């Protein structure tokens, strides 16, 4: 099933810091994520999702972003 669009709440949870406040913007994975055309990648991956059957899928960006992490963990 296709991933559902997440609704972004305009009001921040003051007990939970933003991810952008916790990560180093100079880190190579952060810089790589800024160079990827995520919208085009999502359009390309849509054909792999079923639109009306089963549990809603995770976002393509999440799944694609986790792939290098699994390989880095296997190596290190």
mmCIF file of the N, C-alpha and C atoms, coordinates in Angstrom:
data_MODEL
# 
_entry.id   MODEL 
# 
loop_
_atom_site.group_PDB 
_atom_site.id 
_atom_site.type_symbol 
_atom_site.label_atom_id 
_atom_site.label_alt_id 
_atom_site.label_comp_id 
_atom_site.label_asym_id 
_atom_site.label_entity_id 
_atom_site.label_seq_id 
_atom_site.pdbx_PDB_ins_code 
_atom_site.Cartn_x 
_atom_site.Cartn_y 
_atom_site.Cartn_z 
_atom_site.occupancy 
_atom_site.B_iso_or_equiv 
_atom_site.pdbx_formal_charge 
_atom_site.auth_seq_id 
_atom_site.auth_comp_id 
_atom_site.auth_asym_id 
_atom_site.auth_atom_id 
_atom_site.pdbx_PDB_model_num 
ATOM 1   N N  . UNK A 1 1  ? 0.839  -1.172 0.000  1.00 0.00 ? 1  UNK A N  1 
ATOM 2   C CA . UNK A 1 1  ? 0.000  0.000  0.000  1.00 0.00 ? 1  UNK A CA 1 
ATOM 3   C C  . UNK A 1 1  ? 0.887  1.238  0.000  1.00 0.00 ? 1  UNK A C  1 
ATOM 4   N N  . UNK A 1 2  ? 0.444  2.303  -0.603 1.00 0.00 ? 2  UNK A N  1 
ATOM 5   C CA . UNK A 1 2  ? 1.259  3.512  -0.682 1.00 0.00 ? 2  UNK A CA 1 
ATOM 6   C C  . UNK A 1 2  ? 1.380  4.168  0.690  1.00 0.00 ? 2  UNK A C  1 
ATOM 7   N N  . UNK A 1 3  ? 2.513  4.822  0.949  1.00 0.00 ? 3  UNK A N  1 
ATOM 8   C CA . UNK A 1 3  ? 2.666  5.505  2.230  1.00 0.00 ? 3  UNK A CA 1 
ATOM 9   C C  . UNK A 1 3  ? 1.662  6.641  2.360  1.00 0.00 ? 3  UNK A C  1 
ATOM 10  N N  . UNK A 1 4  ? 1.170  6.851  3.558  1.00 0.00 ? 4  UNK A N  1 
ATOM 11  C CA . UNK A 1 4  ? 0.249  7.959  3.797  1.00 0.00 ? 4  UNK A CA 1 
ATOM 12  C C  . UNK A 1 4  ? 1.055  9.234  4.001  1.00 0.00 ? 4  UNK A C  1 
ATOM 13  N N  . UNK A 1 5  ? 0.505  10.345 3.527  1.00 0.00 ? 5  UNK A N  1 
ATOM 14  C CA . UNK A 1 5  ? 1.145  11.629 3.769  1.00 0.00 ? 5  UNK A CA 1 
ATOM 15  C C  . UNK A 1 5  ? 1.000  11.972 5.237  1.00 0.00 ? 5  UNK A C  1 
ATOM 16  N N  . UNK A 1 6  ? 2.106  12.380 5.843  1.00 0.00 ? 6  UNK A N  1 
ATOM 17  C CA . UNK A 1 6  ? 2.054  12.742 7.250  1.00 0.00 ? 6  UNK A CA 1 
ATOM 18  C C  . UNK A 1 6  ? 1.641  14.198 7.360  1.00 0.00 ? 6  UNK A C  1 
ATOM 19  N N  . UNK A 1 7  ? 0.747  14.459 8.281  1.00 0.00 ? 7  UNK A N  1 
ATOM 20  C CA . UNK A 1 7  ? 0.343  15.828 8.515  1.00 0.00 ? 7  UNK A CA 1 
ATOM 21  C C  . UNK A 1 7  ? 1.321  16.431 9.508  1.00 0.00 ? 7  UNK A C  1 
ATOM 22  N N  . UNK A 1 8  ? 1.857  17.562 9.130  1.00 0.00 ? 8  UNK A N  1 
ATOM 23  C CA . UNK A 1 8  ? 2.829  18.226 9.991  1.00 0.00 ? 8  UNK A CA 1 
ATOM 24  C C  . UNK A 1 8  ? 2.108  19.216 10.893 1.00 0.00 ? 8  UNK A C  1 
ATOM 25  N N  . UNK A 1 9  ? 2.261  19.009 12.189 1.00 0.00 ? 9  UNK A N  1 
ATOM 26  C CA . UNK A 1 9  ? 1.648  19.891 13.162 1.00 0.00 ? 9  UNK A CA 1 
ATOM 27  C C  . UNK A 1 9  ? 2.485  21.157 13.247 1.00 0.00 ? 9  UNK A C  1 
ATOM 28  N N  . UNK A 1 10 ? 1.839  22.287 13.136 1.00 0.00 ? 10 UNK A N  1 
ATOM 29  C CA . UNK A 1 10 ? 2.550  23.567 13.167 1.00 0.00 ? 10 UNK A CA 1 
ATOM 30  C C  . UNK A 1 10 ? 3.112  23.871 14.550 1.00 0.00 ? 10 UNK A C  1 
ATOM 31  N N  . UNK A 1 11 ? 2.477  23.323 15.570 1.00 0.00 ? 11 UNK A N  1 
ATOM 32  C CA . UNK A 1 11 ? 2.942  23.586 16.926 1.00 0.00 ? 11 UNK A CA 1 
ATOM 33  C C  . UNK A 1 11 ? 3.979  22.547 17.315 1.00 0.00 ? 11 UNK A C  1 
ATOM 34  N N  . UNK A 1 12 ? 5.156  23.006 17.714 1.00 0.00 ? 12 UNK A N  1 
ATOM 35  C CA . UNK A 1 12 ? 6.223  22.088 18.109 1.00 0.00 ? 12 UNK A CA 1 
ATOM 36  C C  . UNK A 1 12 ? 5.977  21.553 19.512 1.00 0.00 ? 12 UNK A C  1 
ATOM 37  N N  . UNK A 1 13 ? 6.487  20.376 19.744 1.00 0.00 ? 13 UNK A N  1 
ATOM 38  C CA . UNK A 1 13 ? 6.460  19.799 21.079 1.00 0.00 ? 13 UNK A CA 1 
ATOM 39  C C  . UNK A 1 13 ? 7.691  20.346 21.804 1.00 0.00 ? 13 UNK A C  1 
ATOM 40  N N  . UNK A 1 14 ? 7.489  21.185 22.790 1.00 0.00 ? 14 UNK A N  1 
ATOM 41  C CA . UNK A 1 14 ? 8.615  21.853 23.430 1.00 0.00 ? 14 UNK A CA 1 
ATOM 42  C C  . UNK A 1 14 ? 9.528  20.910 24.208 1.00 0.00 ? 14 UNK A C  1 
ATOM 43  N N  . UNK A 1 15 ? 9.080  19.701 24.492 1.00 0.00 ? 15 UNK A N  1 
ATOM 44  C CA . UNK A 1 15 ? 9.918  18.743 25.197 1.00 0.00 ? 15 UNK A CA 1 
ATOM 45  C C  . UNK A 1 15 ? 10.784 17.924 24.244 1.00 0.00 ? 15 UNK A C  1 
ATOM 46  N N  . UNK A 1 16 ? 10.507 18.009 22.970 1.00 0.00 ? 16 UNK A N  1 
ATOM 47  C CA . UNK A 1 16 ? 11.222 17.211 21.988 1.00 0.00 ? 16 UNK A CA 1 
ATOM 48  C C  . UNK A 1 16 ? 12.007 18.130 21.050 1.00 0.00 ? 16 UNK A C  1 
ATOM 49  N N  . UNK A 1 17 ? 13.343 18.085 21.084 1.00 0.00 ? 17 UNK A N  1 
ATOM 50  C CA . UNK A 1 17 ? 14.117 18.970 20.199 1.00 0.00 ? 17 UNK A CA 1 
ATOM 51  C C  . UNK A 1 17 ? 13.989 18.538 18.735 1.00 0.00 ? 17 UNK A C  1 
ATOM 52  N N  . UNK A 1 18 ? 14.132 19.489 17.830 1.00 0.00 ? 18 UNK A N  1 
ATOM 53  C CA . UNK A 1 18 ? 14.114 19.206 16.401 1.00 0.00 ? 18 UNK A CA 1 
ATOM 54  C C  . UNK A 1 18 ? 15.357 18.390 16.038 1.00 0.00 ? 18 UNK A C  1 
ATOM 55  N N  . UNK A 1 19 ? 15.198 17.474 15.094 1.00 0.00 ? 19 UNK A N  1 
ATOM 56  C CA . UNK A 1 19 ? 16.327 16.670 14.648 1.00 0.00 ? 19 UNK A CA 1 
ATOM 57  C C  . UNK A 1 19 ? 17.438 17.562 14.097 1.00 0.00 ? 19 UNK A C  1 
ATOM 58  N N  . UNK A 1 20 ? 17.067 18.623 13.404 1.00 0.00 ? 20 UNK A N  1 
ATOM 59  C CA . UNK A 1 20 ? 18.070 19.528 12.829 1.00 0.00 ? 20 UNK A CA 1 
ATOM 60  C C  . UNK A 1 20 ? 18.929 20.187 13.900 1.00 0.00 ? 20 UNK A C  1 
ATOM 61  N N  . UNK A 1 21 ? 18.414 20.300 15.120 1.00 0.00 ? 21 UNK A N  1 
ATOM 62  C CA . UNK A 1 21 ? 19.193 20.873 16.217 1.00 0.00 ? 21 UNK A CA 1 
ATOM 63  C C  . UNK A 1 21 ? 20.175 19.867 16.805 1.00 0.00 ? 21 UNK A C  1 
ATOM 64  N N  . UNK A 1 22 ? 19.999 18.577 16.497 1.00 0.00 ? 22 UNK A N  1 
ATOM 65  C CA . UNK A 1 22 ? 20.826 17.535 17.093 1.00 0.00 ? 22 UNK A CA 1 
ATOM 66  C C  . UNK A 1 22 ? 21.942 17.036 16.179 1.00 0.00 ? 22 UNK A C  1 
ATOM 67  N N  . UNK A 1 23 ? 21.791 17.206 14.875 1.00 0.00 ? 23 UNK A N  1 
ATOM 68  C CA . UNK A 1 23 ? 22.769 16.644 13.951 1.00 0.00 ? 23 UNK A CA 1 
ATOM 69  C C  . UNK A 1 23 ? 23.721 17.719 13.436 1.00 0.00 ? 23 UNK A C  1 
ATOM 70  N N  . UNK A 1 24 ? 24.890 17.276 13.007 1.00 0.00 ? 24 UNK A N  1 
ATOM 71  C CA . UNK A 1 24 ? 25.909 18.169 12.466 1.00 0.00 ? 24 UNK A CA 1 
ATOM 72  C C  . UNK A 1 24 ? 25.650 18.380 10.978 1.00 0.00 ? 24 UNK A C  1 
ATOM 73  N N  . UNK A 1 25 ? 25.348 19.599 10.537 1.00 0.00 ? 25 UNK A N  1 
ATOM 74  C CA . UNK A 1 25 ? 25.042 19.836 9.126  1.00 0.00 ? 25 UNK A CA 1 
ATOM 75  C C  . UNK A 1 25 ? 26.244 19.584 8.210  1.00 0.00 ? 25 UNK A C  1 
ATOM 76  N N  . UNK A 1 26 ? 27.437 19.461 8.776  1.00 0.00 ? 26 UNK A N  1 
ATOM 77  C CA . UNK A 1 26 ? 28.637 19.197 7.962  1.00 0.00 ? 26 UNK A CA 1 
ATOM 78  C C  . UNK A 1 26 ? 28.876 17.705 7.746  1.00 0.00 ? 26 UNK A C  1 
ATOM 79  N N  . UNK A 1 27 ? 28.099 16.859 8.404  1.00 0.00 ? 27 UNK A N  1 
ATOM 80  C CA . UNK A 1 27 ? 28.276 15.417 8.267  1.00 0.00 ? 27 UNK A CA 1 
ATOM 81  C C  . UNK A 1 27 ? 27.990 15.003 6.837  1.00 0.00 ? 27 UNK A C  1 
ATOM 82  N N  . UNK A 1 28 ? 28.771 14.041 6.319  1.00 0.00 ? 28 UNK A N  1 
ATOM 83  C CA . UNK A 1 28 ? 28.663 13.652 4.911  1.00 0.00 ? 28 UNK A CA 1 
ATOM 84  C C  . UNK A 1 28 ? 27.293 13.079 4.541  1.00 0.00 ? 28 UNK A C  1 
ATOM 85  N N  . UNK A 1 29 ? 26.630 12.395 5.465  1.00 0.00 ? 29 UNK A N  1 
ATOM 86  C CA . UNK A 1 29 ? 25.303 11.863 5.160  1.00 0.00 ? 29 UNK A CA 1 
ATOM 87  C C  . UNK A 1 29 ? 24.254 12.973 5.091  1.00 0.00 ? 29 UNK A C  1 
ATOM 88  N N  . UNK A 1 30 ? 24.421 14.009 5.900  1.00 0.00 ? 30 UNK A N  1 
ATOM 89  C CA . UNK A 1 30 ? 23.510 15.156 5.835  1.00 0.00 ? 30 UNK A CA 1 
ATOM 90  C C  . UNK A 1 30 ? 23.691 15.867 4.503  1.00 0.00 ? 30 UNK A C  1 
ATOM 91  N N  . UNK A 1 31 ? 24.938 16.054 4.102  1.00 0.00 ? 31 UNK A N  1 
ATOM 92  C CA . UNK A 1 31 ? 25.208 16.716 2.828  1.00 0.00 ? 31 UNK A CA 1 
ATOM 93  C C  . UNK A 1 31 ? 24.703 15.880 1.661  1.00 0.00 ? 31 UNK A C  1 
ATOM 94  N N  . UNK A 1 32 ? 24.852 14.582 1.731  1.00 0.00 ? 32 UNK A N  1 
ATOM 95  C CA . UNK A 1 32 ? 24.347 13.704 0.677  1.00 0.00 ? 32 UNK A CA 1 
ATOM 96  C C  . UNK A 1 32 ? 22.827 13.797 0.581  1.00 0.00 ? 32 UNK A C  1 
ATOM 97  N N  . UNK A 1 33 ? 22.146 13.825 1.718  1.00 0.00 ? 33 UNK A N  1 
ATOM 98  C CA . UNK A 1 33 ? 20.680 13.887 1.695  1.00 0.00 ? 33 UNK A CA 1 
ATOM 99  C C  . UNK A 1 33 ? 20.173 15.179 1.072  1.00 0.00 ? 33 UNK A C  1 
ATOM 100 N N  . UNK A 1 34 ? 20.967 16.237 1.140  1.00 0.00 ? 34 UNK A N  1 
ATOM 101 C CA . UNK A 1 34 ? 20.568 17.506 0.539  1.00 0.00 ? 34 UNK A CA 1 
ATOM 102 C C  . UNK A 1 34 ? 20.777 17.518 -0.972 1.00 0.00 ? 34 UNK A C  1 
ATOM 103 N N  . UNK A 1 35 ? 21.590 16.630 -1.481 1.00 0.00 ? 35 UNK A N  1 
ATOM 104 C CA . UNK A 1 35 ? 21.868 16.581 -2.921 1.00 0.00 ? 35 UNK A CA 1 
ATOM 105 C C  . UNK A 1 35 ? 20.923 15.652 -3.680 1.00 0.00 ? 35 UNK A C  1 
ATOM 106 N N  . UNK A 1 36 ? 20.208 14.807 -2.970 1.00 0.00 ? 36 UNK A N  1 
ATOM 107 C CA . UNK A 1 36 ? 19.316 13.836 -3.617 1.00 0.00 ? 36 UNK A CA 1 
ATOM 108 C C  . UNK A 1 36 ? 17.988 14.507 -3.942 1.00 0.00 ? 36 UNK A C  1 
ATOM 109 N N  . UNK A 1 37 ? 17.485 14.270 -5.143 1.00 0.00 ? 37 UNK A N  1 
ATOM 110 C CA . UNK A 1 37 ? 16.169 14.764 -5.543 1.00 0.00 ? 37 UNK A CA 1 
ATOM 111 C C  . UNK A 1 37 ? 15.132 13.769 -5.022 1.00 0.00 ? 37 UNK A C  1 
ATOM 112 N N  . UNK A 1 38 ? 14.638 14.008 -3.804 1.00 0.00 ? 38 UNK A N  1 
ATOM 113 C CA . UNK A 1 38 ? 13.752 13.067 -3.131 1.00 0.00 ? 38 UNK A CA 1 
ATOM 114 C C  . UNK A 1 38 ? 12.406 12.949 -3.831 1.00 0.00 ? 38 UNK A C  1 
ATOM 115 N N  . UNK A 1 39 ? 11.909 14.034 -4.394 1.00 0.00 ? 39 UNK A N  1 
ATOM 116 C CA . UNK A 1 39 ? 10.612 13.992 -5.086 1.00 0.00 ? 39 UNK A CA 1 
ATOM 117 C C  . UNK A 1 39 ? 10.683 13.063 -6.294 1.00 0.00 ? 39 UNK A C  1 
ATOM 118 N N  . UNK A 1 40 ? 11.766 13.152 -7.058 1.00 0.00 ? 40 UNK A N  1 
ATOM 119 C CA . UNK A 1 40 ? 11.931 12.277 -8.230 1.00 0.00 ? 40 UNK A CA 1 
ATOM 120 C C  . UNK A 1 40 ? 12.086 10.820 -7.788 1.00 0.00 ? 40 UNK A C  1 
ATOM 121 N N  . UNK A 1 41 ? 12.813 10.591 -6.723 1.00 0.00 ? 41 UNK A N  1 
ATOM 122 C CA . UNK A 1 41 ? 12.997 9.232  -6.207 1.00 0.00 ? 41 UNK A CA 1 
ATOM 123 C C  . UNK A 1 41 ? 11.663 8.645  -5.742 1.00 0.00 ? 41 UNK A C  1 
ATOM 124 N N  . UNK A 1 42 ? 10.834 9.458  -5.092 1.00 0.00 ? 42 UNK A N  1 
ATOM 125 C CA . UNK A 1 42 ? 9.516  8.994  -4.649 1.00 0.00 ? 42 UNK A CA 1 
ATOM 126 C C  . UNK A 1 42 ? 8.651  8.635  -5.853 1.00 0.00 ? 42 UNK A C  1 
ATOM 127 N N  . UNK A 1 43 ? 8.685  9.472  -6.900 1.00 0.00 ? 43 UNK A N  1 
ATOM 128 C CA . UNK A 1 43 ? 7.903  9.169  -8.102 1.00 0.00 ? 43 UNK A CA 1 
ATOM 129 C C  . UNK A 1 43 ? 8.367  7.868  -8.728 1.00 0.00 ? 43 UNK A C  1 
ATOM 130 N N  . UNK A 1 44 ? 9.655  7.638  -8.753 1.00 0.00 ? 44 UNK A N  1 
ATOM 131 C CA . UNK A 1 44 ? 10.205 6.411  -9.323 1.00 0.00 ? 44 UNK A CA 1 
ATOM 132 C C  . UNK A 1 44 ? 9.783  5.186  -8.514 1.00 0.00 ? 44 UNK A C  1 
ATOM 133 N N  . UNK A 1 45 ? 9.746  5.296  -7.193 1.00 0.00 ? 45 UNK A N  1 
ATOM 134 C CA . UNK A 1 45 ? 9.439  4.162  -6.322 1.00 0.00 ? 45 UNK A CA 1 
ATOM 135 C C  . UNK A 1 45 ? 7.953  3.894  -6.179 1.00 0.00 ? 45 UNK A C  1 
ATOM 136 N N  . UNK A 1 46 ? 7.087  4.806  -6.634 1.00 0.00 ? 46 UNK A N  1 
ATOM 137 C CA . UNK A 1 46 ? 5.646  4.610  -6.497 1.00 0.00 ? 46 UNK A CA 1 
ATOM 138 C C  . UNK A 1 46 ? 5.161  3.323  -7.142 1.00 0.00 ? 46 UNK A C  1 
ATOM 139 N N  . UNK A 1 47 ? 5.797  2.913  -8.216 1.00 0.00 ? 47 UNK A N  1 
ATOM 140 C CA . UNK A 1 47 ? 5.334  1.716  -8.921 1.00 0.00 ? 47 UNK A CA 1 
ATOM 141 C C  . UNK A 1 47 ? 5.543  0.442  -8.098 1.00 0.00 ? 47 UNK A C  1 
ATOM 142 N N  . UNK A 1 48 ? 6.340  0.501  -7.059 1.00 0.00 ? 48 UNK A N  1 
ATOM 143 C CA . UNK A 1 48 ? 6.593  -0.670 -6.227 1.00 0.00 ? 48 UNK A CA 1 
ATOM 144 C C  . UNK A 1 48 ? 5.581  -0.815 -5.095 1.00 0.00 ? 48 UNK A C  1 
ATOM 145 N N  . UNK A 1 49 ? 4.686  0.161  -4.948 1.00 0.00 ? 49 UNK A N  1 
ATOM 146 C CA . UNK A 1 49 ? 3.680  0.139  -3.890 1.00 0.00 ? 49 UNK A CA 1 
ATOM 147 C C  . UNK A 1 49 ? 2.314  -0.204 -4.465 1.00 0.00 ? 49 UNK A C  1 
ATOM 148 N N  . UNK A 1 50 ? 1.554  -0.958 -3.728 1.00 0.00 ? 50 UNK A N  1 
ATOM 149 C CA . UNK A 1 50 ? 0.165  -1.245 -4.076 1.00 0.00 ? 50 UNK A CA 1 
ATOM 150 C C  . UNK A 1 50 ? -0.690 -0.122 -3.480 1.00 0.00 ? 50 UNK A C  1 
ATOM 151 N N  . UNK A 1 51 ? -1.652 0.357  -4.238 1.00 0.00 ? 51 UNK A N  1 
ATOM 152 C CA . UNK A 1 51 ? -2.424 1.510  -3.764 1.00 0.00 ? 51 UNK A CA 1 
ATOM 153 C C  . UNK A 1 51 ? -3.577 1.151  -2.843 1.00 0.00 ? 51 UNK A C  1 
ATOM 154 N N  . UNK A 1 52 ? -4.037 -0.112 -2.858 1.00 0.00 ? 52 UNK A N  1 
ATOM 155 C CA . UNK A 1 52 ? -5.268 -0.404 -2.120 1.00 0.00 ? 52 UNK A CA 1 
ATOM 156 C C  . UNK A 1 52 ? -5.233 -1.702 -1.330 1.00 0.00 ? 52 UNK A C  1 
ATOM 157 N N  . UNK A 1 53 ? -4.073 -2.214 -1.043 1.00 0.00 ? 53 UNK A N  1 
ATOM 158 C CA . UNK A 1 53 ? -4.015 -3.511 -0.385 1.00 0.00 ? 53 UNK A CA 1 
ATOM 159 C C  . UNK A 1 53 ? -2.970 -3.481 0.726  1.00 0.00 ? 53 UNK A C  1 
ATOM 160 N N  . UNK A 1 54 ? -3.362 -3.887 1.905  1.00 0.00 ? 54 UNK A N  1 
ATOM 161 C CA . UNK A 1 54 ? -2.410 -4.059 2.992  1.00 0.00 ? 54 UNK A CA 1 
ATOM 162 C C  . UNK A 1 54 ? -2.152 -2.814 3.808  1.00 0.00 ? 54 UNK A C  1 
ATOM 163 N N  . UNK A 1 55 ? -1.165 -2.926 4.638  1.00 0.00 ? 55 UNK A N  1 
ATOM 164 C CA . UNK A 1 55 ? -0.764 -1.869 5.549  1.00 0.00 ? 55 UNK A CA 1 
ATOM 165 C C  . UNK A 1 55 ? -0.099 -0.738 4.767  1.00 0.00 ? 55 UNK A C  1 
ATOM 166 N N  . UNK A 1 56 ? -0.302 0.522  5.162  1.00 0.00 ? 56 UNK A N  1 
ATOM 167 C CA . UNK A 1 56 ? 0.396  1.615  4.485  1.00 0.00 ? 56 UNK A CA 1 
ATOM 168 C C  . UNK A 1 56 ? 1.904  1.442  4.611  1.00 0.00 ? 56 UNK A C  1 
ATOM 169 N N  . UNK A 1 57 ? 2.601  1.678  3.534  1.00 0.00 ? 57 UNK A N  1 
ATOM 170 C CA . UNK A 1 57 ? 4.045  1.506  3.530  1.00 0.00 ? 57 UNK A CA 1 
ATOM 171 C C  . UNK A 1 57 ? 4.765  2.640  4.236  1.00 0.00 ? 57 UNK A C  1 
ATOM 172 N N  . UNK A 1 58 ? 6.029  2.411  4.546  1.00 0.00 ? 58 UNK A N  1 
ATOM 173 C CA . UNK A 1 58 ? 6.871  3.471  5.089  1.00 0.00 ? 58 UNK A CA 1 
ATOM 174 C C  . UNK A 1 58 ? 7.253  4.400  3.946  1.00 0.00 ? 58 UNK A C  1 
ATOM 175 N N  . UNK A 1 59 ? 7.693  5.584  4.292  1.00 0.00 ? 59 UNK A N  1 
ATOM 176 C CA . UNK A 1 59 ? 8.041  6.541  3.246  1.00 0.00 ? 59 UNK A CA 1 
ATOM 177 C C  . UNK A 1 59 ? 9.252  6.034  2.462  1.00 0.00 ? 59 UNK A C  1 
ATOM 178 N N  . UNK A 1 60 ? 9.254  6.334  1.188  1.00 0.00 ? 60 UNK A N  1 
ATOM 179 C CA . UNK A 1 60 ? 10.365 5.927  0.327  1.00 0.00 ? 60 UNK A CA 1 
ATOM 180 C C  . UNK A 1 60 ? 11.659 6.549  0.813  1.00 0.00 ? 60 UNK A C  1 
ATOM 181 N N  . UNK A 1 61 ? 11.577 7.798  1.257  1.00 0.00 ? 61 UNK A N  1 
ATOM 182 C CA . UNK A 1 61 ? 12.779 8.491  1.723  1.00 0.00 ? 61 UNK A CA 1 
ATOM 183 C C  . UNK A 1 61 ? 13.387 7.761  2.923  1.00 0.00 ? 61 UNK A C  1 
ATOM 184 N N  . UNK A 1 62 ? 12.554 7.304  3.827  1.00 0.00 ? 62 UNK A N  1 
ATOM 185 C CA . UNK A 1 62 ? 13.046 6.567  4.989  1.00 0.00 ? 62 UNK A CA 1 
ATOM 186 C C  . UNK A 1 62 ? 13.728 5.274  4.560  1.00 0.00 ? 62 UNK A C  1 
ATOM 187 N N  . UNK A 1 63 ? 13.062 4.511  3.717  1.00 0.00 ? 63 UNK A N  1 
ATOM 188 C CA . UNK A 1 63 ? 13.609 3.218  3.318  1.00 0.00 ? 63 UNK A CA 1 
ATOM 189 C C  . UNK A 1 63 ? 14.895 3.372  2.500  1.00 0.00 ? 63 UNK A C  1 
ATOM 190 N N  . UNK A 1 64 ? 14.919 4.338  1.602  1.00 0.00 ? 64 UNK A N  1 
ATOM 191 C CA . UNK A 1 64 ? 16.118 4.582  0.793  1.00 0.00 ? 64 UNK A CA 1 
ATOM 192 C C  . UNK A 1 64 ? 17.236 5.121  1.673  1.00 0.00 ? 64 UNK A C  1 
ATOM 193 N N  . UNK A 1 65 ? 16.894 5.976  2.615  1.00 0.00 ? 65 UNK A N  1 
ATOM 194 C CA . UNK A 1 65 ? 17.899 6.535  3.512  1.00 0.00 ? 65 UNK A CA 1 
ATOM 195 C C  . UNK A 1 65 ? 18.497 5.515  4.466  1.00 0.00 ? 65 UNK A C  1 
ATOM 196 N N  . UNK A 1 66 ? 17.741 4.506  4.824  1.00 0.00 ? 66 UNK A N  1 
ATOM 197 C CA . UNK A 1 66 ? 18.254 3.484  5.743  1.00 0.00 ? 66 UNK A CA 1 
ATOM 198 C C  . UNK A 1 66 ? 19.150 2.454  5.056  1.00 0.00 ? 66 UNK A C  1 
ATOM 199 N N  . UNK A 1 67 ? 19.013 2.317  3.746  1.00 0.00 ? 67 UNK A N  1 
ATOM 200 C CA . UNK A 1 67 ? 19.795 1.313  3.030  1.00 0.00 ? 67 UNK A CA 1 
ATOM 201 C C  . UNK A 1 67 ? 21.293 1.485  3.199  1.00 0.00 ? 67 UNK A C  1 
ATOM 202 N N  . UNK A 1 68 ? 21.855 2.693  2.997  1.00 0.00 ? 68 UNK A N  1 
ATOM 203 C CA . UNK A 1 68 ? 23.312 2.838  3.218  1.00 0.00 ? 68 UNK A CA 1 
ATOM 204 C C  . UNK A 1 68 ? 23.701 2.557  4.658  1.00 0.00 ? 68 UNK A C  1 
ATOM 205 N N  . UNK A 1 69 ? 22.813 2.891  5.610  1.00 0.00 ? 69 UNK A N  1 
ATOM 206 C CA . UNK A 1 69 ? 23.123 2.655  7.012  1.00 0.00 ? 69 UNK A CA 1 
ATOM 207 C C  . UNK A 1 69 ? 23.288 1.165  7.298  1.00 0.00 ? 69 UNK A C  1 
ATOM 208 N N  . UNK A 1 70 ? 22.458 0.336  6.707  1.00 0.00 ? 70 UNK A N  1 
ATOM 209 C CA . UNK A 1 70 ? 22.570 -1.112 6.947  1.00 0.00 ? 70 UNK A CA 1 
ATOM 210 C C  . UNK A 1 70 ? 23.872 -1.652 6.379  1.00 0.00 ? 70 UNK A C  1 
ATOM 211 N N  . UNK A 1 71 ? 24.298 -1.108 5.243  1.00 0.00 ? 71 UNK A N  1 
ATOM 212 C CA . UNK A 1 71 ? 25.555 -1.561 4.659  1.00 0.00 ? 71 UNK A CA 1 
ATOM 213 C C  . UNK A 1 71 ? 26.743 -1.064 5.457  1.00 0.00 ? 71 UNK A C  1 
ATOM 214 N N  . UNK A 1 72 ? 26.675 0.153  5.981  1.00 0.00 ? 72 UNK A N  1 
ATOM 215 C CA . UNK A 1 72 ? 27.766 0.683  6.811  1.00 0.00 ? 72 UNK A CA 1 
ATOM 216 C C  . UNK A 1 72 ? 27.903 -0.111 8.098  1.00 0.00 ? 72 UNK A C  1 
ATOM 217 N N  . UNK A 1 73 ? 26.778 -0.529 8.658  1.00 0.00 ? 73 UNK A N  1 
ATOM 218 C CA . UNK A 1 73 ? 26.822 -1.330 9.875  1.00 0.00 ? 73 UNK A CA 1 
ATOM 219 C C  . UNK A 1 73 ? 27.450 -2.706 9.630  1.00 0.00 ? 73 UNK A C  1 
ATOM 220 N N  . UNK A 1 74 ? 27.155 -3.281 8.472  1.00 0.00 ? 74 UNK A N  1 
ATOM 221 C CA . UNK A 1 74 ? 27.698 -4.598 8.137  1.00 0.00 ? 74 UNK A CA 1 
ATOM 222 C C  . UNK A 1 74 ? 29.211 -4.532 7.977  1.00 0.00 ? 74 UNK A C  1 
ATOM 223 N N  . UNK A 1 75 ? 29.694 -3.412 7.452  1.00 0.00 ? 75 UNK A N  1 
ATOM 224 C CA . UNK A 1 75 ? 31.138 -3.261 7.220  1.00 0.00 ? 75 UNK A CA 1 
ATOM 225 C C  . UNK A 1 75 ? 31.867 -2.966 8.521  1.00 0.00 ? 75 UNK A C  1 
ATOM 226 N N  . UNK A 1 76 ? 31.314 -2.040 9.318  1.00 0.00 ? 76 UNK A N  1 
ATOM 227 C CA . UNK A 1 76 ? 32.005 -1.554 10.505 1.00 0.00 ? 76 UNK A CA 1 
ATOM 228 C C  . UNK A 1 76 ? 31.690 -2.375 11.676 1.00 0.00 ? 76 UNK A C  1 
# 
